[in-house]
Amino acid sequence: MTIPPPSDPAAVAVELERLRGTMETGFATVTGSLNLLAQRTDQTDRRIDDHETRLDALERARWPLPSLAALVGVIGLALTLWQLSQK
């Protein structure tokens, strides 16, 4: 088999077909990678939404520590004043 000269239209057509096949393979690979990334992004978004829901539930269920500390302080002050008034 002899290699046709580069100016031969048949040689150009063969090379263009090879290039087309290479490009289709490359685009298929890129498309597959993008689909995988989109799927992982969707999964990550769902996990973040789940975590935010759980965090909101934890924040609603936690004790109001600053309010509780203020209440204990006021009760302690009231007991101290009451004990001083009893003497």
SULWOCOR-V497892 format. One record per residue. RES is the residue in one small letter. SS is DSSP state (@ for helix, = for strand, . for the rest). Layout:
RES,SS
RES,SS
This chain:
m,.
t,.
i,.
p,.
p,.
p,.
s,.
d,.
p,@
a,@
a,@
v,@
a,@
v,@
e,@
l,@
e,@
r,@
l,@
r,@
g,@
t,@
m,@
e,@
t,@
g,@
f,@
a,@
t,@
v,@
t,@
g,@
s,@
l,@
n,@
l,@
l,@
a,@
q,@
r,@
t,@
d,@
q,@
t,@
d,@
r,@
r,@
i,@
d,@
d,@
h,@
e,@
t,@
r,@
l,@
d,@
a,@
l,@
e,@
r,@
a,@
r,.
w,.
p,.
l,@
p,@
s,@
l,@
a,@
a,@
l,@
v,@
g,@
v,@
i,@
g,@
l,@
a,@
l,@
t,@
l,@
w,@
q,@
l,@
s,@
q,@
k,.
